[in-house]
Amino acid sequence: MSKRAAASVRPSSAEATPRRLHTTNLWLGLGLLLLTAAVYAPVRNYAFLNYDDEEYVTDNAHVTAGLTRDGFVWAWTGVHQATWHPLTTLTHMLDCQLFGLSAGPHHLGNVILHLLNTLLLFGLLMRMTAQPWRSAWVAALFALHPLHVESVAWISERKDVLSTFFWMLTVWAYVSYVRRPAWRAYRAVVVLYIAALLSKPMVVTLPFVLLLLDVWPLRRLSWEPTPGHRNPAGRKPVQSSGPAKPLAALLVEKLPLLLLALTVSVITYLAQRSAGALASLAAAPFSLRAANALVAYASYLLMMLWPSGLAVFYPFHAPLPAAEILGAAAGLAGASAAVLWGARRHPYLLTGWLWYLGMLVPVIGLVHQGDQAMADRFTYLPLVGIFIMAAWGIPEFLGRWRHGEIAGSIAAVAVLLACTVVTSRQLRFWRDSLSLFEHAIAVTSDNYVGQFIIGSALQEQGRRDEAFPHLAESLRLQPNYDKPNYDIGLIYAARGDLGAAKEHYLQALRLNPSYAKVHVGLGLVLAAQGDNNDAVAHYRDAIRIKPDLAAAHNNLAITLENMGKVDEAIQQYAEGVRLEPKRAEARCNLAAALMSANRVPEAIEQFRTALQLAPQLVEARFGLATAYVQNGQTREAILELDDVLRERPDFTPAQITLAWLLATTPDAHLRDGARALQLAAAAATRTKQGDADALNCLAAAYAEVGRFPEAMDAATQALTLAHAAGRTALEQSMNERLALYRAGQPLRESAGERHE
């Protein structure tokens, strides 16, 4: 055969293997993508939770405003939920910019990141080990394990999936650097690691994980298997990804990353301390924290093996049973000893085990933050280490038996099917706050946070009688819990029991003087009791504590306006609008104050913007009509009032205003006495002839159609009511109009001239 002919012969098996491997990887990746997407698809119909989602998104004025200049600055300079993670905050802003407060797209953002993380994990392991099926099994466990539902289905945990995305990219860049060392490649590692740190500080352990990868599978710090050891199916050991280096050299190589991790750790500690998120030694002594850490390490492993009773919040109970602590310590010590014993022959065991132990250090509770004993979300990346141990260790163990490979394949498929079923079931609990926390209190004991969230959710739905027992139970379980006092205060205020509401607000402030919403609630109670000065003081306290709390600015403005301080009120209304530019009601309040200050063109602009935001807001349309009246724009006012009455035919203020314009305008083309009489009569009937403005309007309408005796009767009734109410300006106007009607003349008044 000639050389030319030989060139066209079918490729050898050595040449075909990479092609088959590439095809296998594509099908495995596609399968992972489709299965994970199908499992998590229901979240597109899920709601925001009233647990952290409020602070992260729905009640955060910086975030709900979308990507604004002020918001961008705040994301980089402010502390968000006692943590500095500007990139995560910016993604929430982007979601609000694109989708507003429609929860579905926010959820899908998390799912998309989880899908990318799954594919990246598969690709990384495949790239480092050339083992497609084992890599795919690890990625599938990562994608489908029930412990990871919390990180994906909770909008507030965007920081988990986003930081992991950049974590994976950092490792990918590191593998590229190891294979082709160069400054440009290392610079990519640094930049991507910074992005991961800016998404969630928990990734400070990444330099440690890279060192573990140097041991296995990159084998830069090589531990060769003992003589005679072979991998399953006769596979050769994975070759080193680069020349072996001393441990000291590998540590120096990671020094820039370690410095970045240290910097972010210090920033995070200071942020949490300033926000009061760190428990004191008196409240949680180190011995208790260490015991809880041991139990948490062991509990996560048990929950990985048997994911039953998962909850969004696990209360921190003290003291822990001695048997539980000793059992956890013995189990962890035994596992560590076994790993060390087998580390030379099976280096993946060392990498996986220390991966798990090390990545949990920032959140294991030695530095105690919050009230939870542990959290499912903390396992999102750490459990990958255990998955690696299983994916490489179990086949090696089963490979000693004749049918071990078949048994292992069946077991692997069974595990993934079980994870899929349990994850789908666990995911359903996350559809809303009530279902999530009803499940939490069912599978945990003394869950005071769960009782509070259920009560708060019911209270927000107006189901106050159902909410109260849950809030009371939360206080019984944890008397020093400030939040239930606030919600109980809201319930009492809604019932009109201002004294009881005030008592609970004050108790909440005794427990937490920096609770901005409580200052707002107390301000509302004090204002309702006529104590405007103290109300203003509490509103200002709320603004000092939380300058971006729009409700505090708006309520302060209302009180200032009631005190006659219109200019100050306008400033506060304007700040509320700046913080919540998409809130139509806030713009209406500002517009009304601007009208009081005779700044009518500005008021018209605010009303128009409010209607662009909420076209169905009748009050905004009526306000715009009133502003047109005050600005002398009769035709525009009539058109707006027609729209109001089409939406709400029984809206009495609109009936009165439109009837007045139709009866009194000097423009004969706009005047319509018959319709004015119809509208005015309906308003007078609805107010049972007891409203001076309705009767004043009715008198003008009668005069317009020439029925002057009825006009005089209606005007006389209006005069009597105005006198009784002390409305001097209206009383004077009615005397003048009564004289006009006696003379048989209708009233002519340009828009904007009516000042009573």
C-alpha positions in Angstrom: 0.0 0.0 0.0 1.4 3.4 -0.9 1.9 6.2 1.6 -0.8 8.3 -0.1 -3.3 5.4 0.2 -2.3 4.8 3.8 -3.2 8.4 4.6 -6.9 7.7 3.8 -7.1 4.7 6.0 -9.5 4.8 9.1 -7.7 6.4 12.1 -6.1 4.2 14.6 -7.8 3.6 18.0 -5.3 5.9 19.6 -6.4 8.7 17.3 -10.1 7.9 17.7 -10.1 7.9 21.5 -10.0 11.7 22.0 -12.8 12.0 19.5 -15.0 9.5 21.3 -14.0 11.1 24.6 -15.1 14.5 23.3 -18.4 13.1 22.2 -18.9 11.4 25.6 -18.2 14.6 27.4 -20.8 16.5 25.2 -23.5 14.0 25.9 -22.7 13.9 29.6 -22.7 17.7 29.9 -26.0 17.9 28.0 -27.6 15.3 30.2 -26.5 17.1 33.4 -27.8 20.4 32.0 -31.2 19.0 31.0 -31.8 17.0 34.2 -30.8 19.8 36.5 -32.9 22.3 34.6 -35.9 20.0 34.7 -35.6 19.5 38.5 -35.3 23.2 39.2 -37.8 24.5 36.6 -40.6 25.0 39.2 -38.8 27.9 40.9 -39.9 30.2 38.1 -43.3 30.3 39.8 -42.0 30.8 43.3 -42.3 33.9 45.4 -39.9 36.1 47.4 -39.5 35.1 51.0 -40.0 37.3 54.0 -36.7 35.9 55.3 -33.7 37.9 54.1 -35.2 38.5 50.6 -36.7 41.7 52.0 -33.3 43.1 53.0 -31.5 41.8 49.9 -34.2 42.9 47.4 -37.8 43.8 48.0 -37.4 46.3 50.8 -34.0 47.6 49.8 -34.4 50.9 48.0 -30.9 50.9 46.6 -31.6 47.5 44.9 -35.2 48.0 43.7 -34.1 51.2 42.0 -32.1 49.0 39.6 -28.6 49.9 38.3 -28.3 53.6 39.3 -25.2 55.7 40.0 -26.1 56.0 43.7 -26.8 52.3 43.9 -23.5 51.4 42.3 -21.6 53.5 44.8 -23.6 52.0 47.7 -22.9 48.5 46.5 -19.2 49.1 46.7 -19.1 51.2 49.9 -22.0 49.8 52.0 -22.4 46.7 54.1 -25.3 44.5 52.9 -26.7 42.2 55.6 -23.5 42.5 57.7 -21.4 41.4 54.7 -19.5 43.1 51.9 -20.3 41.4 48.6 -20.7 44.2 46.0 -20.8 42.0 42.9 -23.7 40.0 44.4 -25.5 43.2 45.2 -25.1 44.5 41.7 -26.6 41.3 40.2 -29.7 41.9 42.4 -29.8 45.4 41.1 -29.5 44.2 37.5 -32.5 41.8 38.1 -34.6 44.6 39.4 -33.5 46.8 36.4 -34.6 44.1 33.9 -37.5 42.4 35.7 -38.7 44.7 38.6 -40.0 42.7 41.5 -41.3 39.8 39.5 -39.8 37.0 41.6 -39.6 34.3 38.9 -36.7 35.8 36.9 -34.8 36.4 40.1 -35.1 32.7 40.9 -34.1 31.7 37.4 -31.0 33.8 37.7 -29.9 31.5 40.6 -30.8 28.4 38.6 -28.8 29.5 35.5 -25.7 30.1 37.7 -26.2 26.7 39.3 -26.3 25.1 35.9 -23.1 26.8 34.9 -21.5 25.8 38.1 -22.4 22.2 37.4 -21.0 22.2 33.9 -17.8 23.9 35.1 -17.3 21.4 37.9 -17.7 18.5 35.4 -15.3 20.2 33.0 -12.7 20.9 35.7 -12.7 17.4 37.0 -12.6 16.0 33.5 -9.8 18.3 32.5 -7.7 17.4 35.6 -8.4 13.6 35.7 -9.5 12.5 32.2 -12.2 10.4 33.9 -15.6 11.5 32.3 -17.9 9.2 34.2 -16.6 9.8 37.6 -16.4 13.6 36.9 -20.0 13.5 35.7 -21.1 11.7 38.8 -19.5 14.3 41.1 -21.1 17.1 39.1 -24.5 15.3 39.1 -24.4 14.9 42.9 -23.4 18.6 43.2 -26.3 19.5 40.9 -29.0 17.3 42.4 -28.2 16.8 46.1 -31.1 18.0 48.4 -28.6 19.9 50.6 -28.0 22.3 47.7 -31.6 23.3 47.2 -31.3 26.1 49.7 -28.4 27.8 47.8 -30.4 27.6 44.5 -34.0 28.2 45.4 -33.4 31.1 47.8 -33.0 34.4 46.0 -30.9 35.8 49.0 -28.4 33.0 48.4 -27.4 34.5 45.0 -24.0 35.0 46.7 -23.5 31.2 46.9 -24.1 30.4 43.3 -22.4 33.6 42.0 -19.2 33.1 44.2 -19.1 29.5 43.2 -19.3 30.5 39.5 -16.2 32.7 39.9 -14.6 30.1 42.1 -14.9 27.5 39.4 -13.5 29.9 36.8 -10.6 30.7 39.1 -9.7 27.0 39.4 -10.0 26.6 35.6 -7.6 29.5 35.2 -5.3 27.9 37.7 -5.2 24.6 35.9 -4.3 26.6 32.7 -1.5 28.4 34.6 -0.1 25.1 36.0 0.1 23.6 32.5 1.6 26.7 30.9 3.1 28.9 33.6 3.1 32.6 32.6 2.3 35.9 34.3 -0.8 36.4 32.0 -2.2 33.1 33.1 -1.6 33.9 36.8 -3.1 37.3 36.4 -6.4 35.7 35.2 -6.3 33.5 38.4 -6.0 36.7 40.6 -8.7 38.6 38.8 -11.2 35.8 38.9 -10.5 35.1 42.5 -11.1 38.8 43.3 -14.5 38.5 41.6 -15.3 35.4 43.7 -14.3 37.2 47.0 -16.5 40.2 46.0 -19.4 37.8 45.6 -19.1 36.0 49.0 -16.3 36.0 51.5 -16.6 32.3 52.2 -14.3 31.6 49.3 -11.3 32.8 51.3 -10.3 29.1 51.5 -9.6 28.8 47.8 -5.8 29.0 48.1 -6.0 26.1 50.4 -8.0 24.1 47.9 -5.6 24.9 45.1 -2.8 23.5 47.3 -4.9 20.3 47.8 -5.3 20.1 44.0 -1.5 20.3 43.7 -1.4 17.1 45.7 -4.2 15.4 43.6 -5.0 15.3 40.8 -2.5 17.8 39.5 0.4 16.0 41.3 2.6 19.0 41.5 3.5 17.8 45.1 3.6 14.2 44.1 2.7 11.3 46.4 3.3 8.3 44.3 1.3 5.1 44.9 3.1 2.4 46.7 4.9 -0.2 44.5 2.6 -2.7 42.9 -0.5 -0.5 43.2 -2.7 -0.1 40.2 -5.8 1.9 39.4 -9.0 0.0 38.6 -9.3 -1.6 35.2 -5.5 -1.4 34.9 -5.5 2.4 34.3 -2.2 4.1 34.7 -1.8 6.8 37.3 -2.6 10.3 36.2 0.5 12.1 35.1 1.6 15.3 36.8 0.3 18.5 35.2 3.7 20.1 35.6 7.1 19.7 37.2 6.9 18.8 40.9 7.7 21.6 43.3 8.7 21.8 47.0 5.8 22.7 49.3 7.4 26.0 50.2 7.5 27.0 46.5 3.8 26.1 46.1 3.0 28.2 49.1 4.9 31.2 47.8 3.1 30.9 44.5 -0.2 31.3 46.3 0.9 34.2 48.5 -1.0 36.9 46.5 -4.2 34.9 46.8 -3.6 34.4 50.5 -3.1 38.1 51.0 -6.4 38.8 49.1 -8.2 36.2 51.3 -6.7 37.8 54.5 -7.9 41.3 53.4 -11.4 40.2 52.7 -11.5 38.2 56.0 -10.6 41.4 57.9 -13.2 43.5 56.0 -15.9 40.8 56.7 -15.0 40.6 60.4 -15.2 44.4 60.8 -18.5 44.6 58.8 -20.1 41.9 60.9 -18.8 43.4 64.2 -20.1 46.8 63.2 -23.5 45.4 62.3 -23.7 43.5 65.6 -23.8 40.1 63.8 -21.1 38.4 65.9 -22.1 36.7 69.1 -20.2 37.7 72.2 -18.1 35.3 74.1 -20.6 35.6 77.0 -23.5 34.6 74.7 -21.6 31.8 73.0 -18.4 30.7 74.7 -15.7 29.3 72.5 -16.1 25.8 74.1 -19.7 25.8 73.0 -18.8 27.0 69.5 -16.1 24.3 69.2 -18.6 21.6 70.3 -21.2 22.9 67.9 -18.6 22.9 65.1 -17.8 19.2 65.7 -21.4 18.3 65.7 -22.1 20.3 62.6 -19.2 18.6 60.7 -20.6 15.2 61.5 -24.2 16.3 60.9 -23.5 17.6 57.4 -22.1 14.2 56.5 -25.1 12.3 58.0 -27.4 14.7 56.1 -25.5 14.1 52.9 -26.0 10.3 53.3 -29.6 10.6 54.5 -31.1 14.0 53.6 -34.2 13.9 55.8 -35.5 16.7 58.0 -33.8 19.5 56.1 -34.8 23.0 57.2 -34.0 26.5 56.3 -33.2 27.3 59.9 -31.7 25.1 62.6 -31.9 26.7 66.1 -28.7 26.9 68.1 -29.3 24.8 71.2 -27.1 24.8 74.3 -25.8 22.9 76.0 -25.3 20.1 73.5 -25.5 16.5 74.8 -22.1 15.1 75.7 -22.8 11.9 73.8 -23.4 13.9 70.7 -20.2 15.8 71.0 -18.1 12.8 71.8 -19.7 10.8 69.0 -19.0 13.5 66.5 -15.4 13.9 67.7 -14.7 10.2 67.6 -16.2 9.8 64.1 -14.3 12.7 62.7 -11.0 11.6 64.3 -11.5 8.1 63.0 -12.3 9.3 59.4 -9.2 11.6 59.5 -7.0 8.7 60.7 -8.3 6.5 57.9 -7.7 9.2 55.3 -4.1 9.7 56.5 -3.4 6.0 56.5 -4.5 5.7 52.9 -3.3 9.0 51.6 -0.2 7.7 49.8 -2.0 5.0 47.9 -5.2 7.1 47.5 -4.3 10.8 47.4 -7.8 11.8 46.3 -8.9 10.8 49.8 -6.7 13.4 51.4 -7.7 16.1 48.9 -11.4 15.4 49.3 -11.4 15.1 53.1 -9.3 18.3 53.7 -11.4 20.1 51.0 -14.5 19.3 53.1 -13.0 20.2 56.5 -11.2 23.3 55.2 -13.9 24.9 53.2 -16.3 24.8 56.1 -14.0 26.6 58.5 -15.3 30.1 57.8 -18.9 29.1 58.5 -18.6 26.2 60.9 -19.3 28.5 63.9 -15.9 29.0 65.5 -16.6 32.7 64.9 -20.3 32.6 65.6 -22.5 34.7 63.4 -26.3 34.7 63.6 -28.5 32.3 65.6 -28.3 29.2 63.4 -26.4 26.1 64.5 -25.7 25.2 60.9 -27.2 25.8 57.4 -27.6 23.6 54.3 -26.2 26.4 52.1 -22.8 26.1 53.8 -22.3 22.7 52.1 -22.7 24.0 48.6 -19.0 23.7 47.7 -17.5 21.8 50.7 -19.4 18.6 49.9 -17.7 18.4 46.5 -14.7 17.1 48.4 -16.7 14.2 49.8 -18.3 13.5 46.4 -14.8 13.2 44.9 -13.8 10.7 47.6 -16.8 8.6 46.8 -16.5 8.9 43.0 -12.9 7.7 43.0 -12.9 5.5 46.1 -15.9 3.4 45.6 -15.0 2.1 42.1 -11.5 1.4 43.3 -13.0 -0.6 46.2 -15.5 -2.5 44.1 -13.0 -3.1 41.4 -11.6 -6.0 43.5 -14.7 -8.0 42.8 -15.8 -9.7 39.5 -19.0 -7.8 39.1 -18.0 -4.8 41.1 -18.1 -2.4 38.2 -21.7 -3.4 37.3 -22.7 -3.1 40.9 -21.1 0.3 41.2 -22.8 1.6 38.1 -26.2 0.4 39.3 -25.6 2.0 42.7 -24.4 5.3 41.1 -27.6 5.5 39.1 -29.8 4.6 42.1 -28.1 7.4 44.2 -28.8 10.0 41.5 -32.4 8.9 41.1 -32.9 9.1 44.9 -31.3 12.6 44.9 -33.6 13.7 42.1 -36.7 12.5 43.9 -35.8 14.0 47.3 -34.6 17.3 45.8 -37.8 17.7 43.8 -39.8 17.1 47.0 -37.6 19.5 49.1 -37.8 22.1 46.4 -41.6 22.3 46.8 -41.2 23.7 50.4 -39.5 26.7 48.9 -42.5 28.0 47.0 -43.3 30.6 49.6 -42.5 31.7 53.2 -45.4 29.8 54.8 -44.7 26.4 53.3 -41.0 26.7 53.9 -41.2 27.6 57.6 -44.2 25.3 58.3 -41.9 22.5 57.2 -39.0 23.9 59.3 -41.0 23.9 62.5 -42.3 20.4 61.7 -38.8 18.9 61.4 -37.0 20.9 64.2 -37.7 21.7 67.8 -38.2 25.1 69.5 -37.8 26.9 66.2 -38.5 30.5 67.3 -37.4 31.9 63.9 -39.7 29.6 62.1 -42.6 30.7 64.3 -41.8 34.3 63.8 -41.6 34.0 60.0 -44.9 32.2 59.8 -46.6 34.9 62.0 -45.0 37.7 60.0 -46.1 36.1 56.6 -49.7 35.7 57.9 -49.7 39.3 59.3 -48.6 40.6 55.9 -51.5 38.7 54.3 -53.9 40.4 56.7 -54.5 37.1 58.6 -53.8 38.8 61.9 -55.8 36.4 64.1 -53.9 33.5 62.7 -50.5 35.3 62.9 -50.7 36.3 66.6 -50.3 32.8 68.2 -47.2 32.1 66.1 -45.6 35.5 67.1 -46.5 34.8 70.7 -44.9 31.4 70.5 -41.8 32.9 69.0 -41.5 35.2 72.0 -42.1 32.4 74.4 -39.3 30.4 72.9 -37.0 33.4 72.8 -38.1 36.3 75.0 -35.2 38.4 73.9 -36.2 38.3 70.2 -37.0 41.8 69.0 -38.7 41.0 65.7 -41.9 39.4 67.0 -42.5 42.4 69.2 -42.5 44.6 66.0 -45.0 42.4 64.2 -47.2 42.2 67.3 -47.1 46.0 67.5 -48.3 46.1 63.8 -51.2 43.9 64.6 -52.3 45.9 67.6 -51.9 49.1 65.6 -54.1 47.7 62.9 -56.7 46.8 65.5 -56.7 50.4 66.8 -55.1 49.4 70.1 -52.4 52.1 70.0 -51.4 51.6 73.7 -50.6 47.9 73.2 -48.8 48.6 69.9 -46.7 51.3 71.6 -45.7 48.9 74.4 -44.5 46.2 72.0 -42.6 48.7 69.9 -40.8 50.1 73.0 -39.9 46.5 74.0 -38.5 45.9 70.6 -36.4 49.0 70.9 -35.2 48.0 74.4 -33.9 44.8 72.8 -32.6 46.4 69.7 -32.3 50.2 69.7 -31.1 50.2 66.1 -34.3 48.6 64.7 -35.2 51.3 62.2 -38.6 49.8 61.3 -39.7 49.9 64.9 -38.8 53.6 65.1 -41.1 54.1 62.1 -43.9 52.1 63.7 -43.6 54.0 67.0 -43.6 57.2 65.1 -46.9 56.3 63.4 -48.5 55.5 66.8 -47.3 58.7 68.3 -48.5 60.8 65.4 -51.9 59.1 65.7 -52.0 60.0 69.3 -51.2 63.7 68.4 -47.6 63.6 69.7 -46.1 65.0 66.5 -42.8 66.1 68.0 -41.9 62.7 69.4 -43.1 61.1 66.2 -40.7 63.3 64.2 -37.9 62.3 66.6 -38.4 58.6 66.0 -38.7 59.1 62.3 -35.3 60.9 62.4 -33.8 58.1 64.5 -35.0 55.6 61.8 -33.3 57.7 59.1 -30.1 58.0 61.1 -30.0 54.2 61.5 -31.1 53.4 58.0 -30.8 56.4 55.7 -32.3 54.4 52.8 -35.5 53.5 54.6 -38.0 55.3 52.3 -41.0 54.7 54.6 -39.2 56.8 57.3 -38.8 59.7 55.0 -42.3 59.5 53.7 -43.9 59.3 57.2 -41.7 62.1 58.5 -42.9 64.2 55.5 -46.5 63.5 56.3 -46.1 64.5 59.9 -44.1 67.6 59.0 -46.8 68.6 56.5 -49.5 68.2 59.2 -47.4 70.5 61.4 -47.5 73.1 58.6 -43.8 72.6 57.7 -44.5 72.1 54.0 -41.0 73.0 52.7 -39.4 70.5 55.0 -42.0 67.9 54.1 -41.3 68.4 50.4 -37.6 67.7 51.1 -38.4 64.4 52.8 -41.0 63.4 50.2 -38.4 64.0 47.5 -35.8 61.9 49.3 -38.4 59.1 49.6 -39.0 59.3 45.8 -35.2 59.3 45.2 -34.9 56.1 47.2 -38.0 54.5 45.6 -38.3 56.1 42.2 -40.7 53.4 40.9 -43.2 53.8 43.8 -46.1 55.7 42.4 -47.7 56.4 45.8 -44.6 58.2 47.0 -44.7 60.5 44.0 -48.4 61.3 44.6 -47.5 62.4 48.2 -44.7 64.6 46.9 -47.0 66.1 44.2 -49.7 66.9 46.8 -47.2 68.7 49.0 -45.9 70.6 45.9 -49.5 71.7 45.2 -49.8 73.0 48.8 -46.6 75.0 48.2 -48.2 76.4 44.9 -45.5 74.6 42.9 -48.1 73.3 40.5 -46.0 72.5 37.4 -43.7 70.4 39.5 -46.7 68.6 41.0 -48.1 67.9 37.5 -44.8 66.3 36.5 -44.8 64.0 39.5 -48.4 63.0 39.0 -47.7 62.2 35.3 -44.7 60.1 36.3 -46.8 58.3 38.9 -49.3 57.4 36.2 -46.6 56.1 33.9 -45.6 53.8 36.8 -49.1 52.8 37.8 -51.7 53.7 35.1 -54.4 52.1 37.2 -53.8 54.3 40.2 -57.0 56.4 40.3 -55.7 58.6 43.1 -52.8 59.7 40.9 -55.1 60.5 38.0 -57.5 62.5 40.3 -54.5 64.3 41.7 -53.3 65.2 38.2 -56.8 66.5 37.4 -56.8 68.6 40.5 -53.4 70.0 39.6 -54.7 70.9 36.1 -57.6 72.7 37.8 -55.3 74.7 40.0 -53.1 75.5 36.9 -56.1 76.7 34.9 -56.1 73.8 32.5 -59.8 73.0 32.4 -59.9 70.9 29.3 -57.1 68.6 30.5 -58.7 68.4 33.9 -62.0 67.3 32.4 -60.4 64.6 30.4 -58.6 63.2 33.4 -61.7 63.2 35.5 -63.6 61.4 32.8 -61.0 58.7 33.0 -61.3 58.5 36.8 -65.0 58.1 36.7 -64.7 55.4 34.0 -62.6 53.4 36.4 -64.5 54.3 39.5 -68.0 55.7 38.8 -68.7 56.2 42.5 -65.6 58.3 43.3 -67.3 61.2 45.0 -64.4 63.8 44.9 -64.1 63.3 41.1 -67.9 63.7 40.7 -67.8 66.9 42.6 -64.8 68.4 40.8 -66.0 67.4 37.3 -69.5 68.7 38.0 -68.1 72.0 39.2 -66.0 72.4 36.1 -68.9 71.5 33.8 -71.2 73.9 35.6 -69.0 77.0 36.1 -66.3 77.1 33.3 -66.6 80.2 31.2 -65.8 78.1 28.1 -69.2 77.4 26.5 -67.6 74.5 24.5 -66.8 72.7 27.7 -69.8 73.6 29.8 -72.5 70.9 30.2 -75.1 71.8 32.7 -77.2 68.6 32.4 -74.2 66.3 33.1 -73.0 68.6 35.9 -76.4 68.3 37.6 -76.4 64.5 37.2 -73.0 64.2 38.8 -73.6 66.7 41.5 -76.9 65.1 42.5 -75.3 61.7 42.7 -72.5 63.1 44.9 -75.1 64.9 47.2 -77.1 61.7 47.5 -74.1 59.6 48.3 -73.1 62.0 51.0 -76.7 62.1 52.3 -77.0 65.8 51.8 -74.4 66.3 54.5 -71.4 67.5 52.6 -71.0 71.2 52.0 -68.8 70.8 48.9 -71.3 68.5 47.2 -74.2 70.8 48.0 -72.2 73.8 46.8 -71.5 72.0 43.5 -75.2 71.0 43.3 -76.3 74.6 43.7 -73.9 75.7 40.8 -75.3 72.9 38.6 -78.9 73.9 39.3 -78.1 77.5 38.5 -76.4 76.5 35.2 -79.6 74.8 34.0 -81.8 77.7 35.2 -83.4 76.0 38.2 -82.6 78.9 40.6 -85.0 78.0 43.5 -83.3 74.6 43.8 -79.9 76.4 43.5 -80.8 78.7 46.4 -82.0 75.8 48.6 -78.8 73.8 48.0 -76.6 76.9 48.5 -78.4 77.6 51.8 -77.8 74.0 53.1 -74.2 74.3 52.1 -73.9 77.7 53.9 -75.3 76.1 57.1 -72.9 73.2 57.0 -69.9 75.5 56.3 -70.9 77.7 59.2 -71.2 74.7 61.5 -67.8 73.3 60.4 -66.1 76.7 60.9 -65.2 76.9 57.2 -65.1 80.7 57.0 -63.8 81.0 53.5 -66.5 78.7 52.1 -69.1 80.5 54.2 -68.2 83.8 52.7 -68.2 82.4 49.1 -71.6 80.8 49.7 -73.1 84.1 50.7 -71.8 85.7 47.5 -73.1 82.8 45.3 -76.4 82.8 47.1 -76.9 86.5 46.1 -76.0 85.6 42.5 -78.5 82.8 42.4 -81.2 85.1 43.8 -80.5 87.4 41.0 -81.1 84.6 38.5 -77.5 84.4 37.3 -75.4 81.2 37.0 -71.8 81.1 38.4 -68.9 81.5 36.1 -65.5 80.7 37.5 -62.2 79.9 35.7 -60.3 76.8 36.8 -57.9 77.6 39.6 -60.0 80.4 41.1 -61.9 78.3 43.6 -60.0 78.6 46.9 -62.3 77.5 49.7 
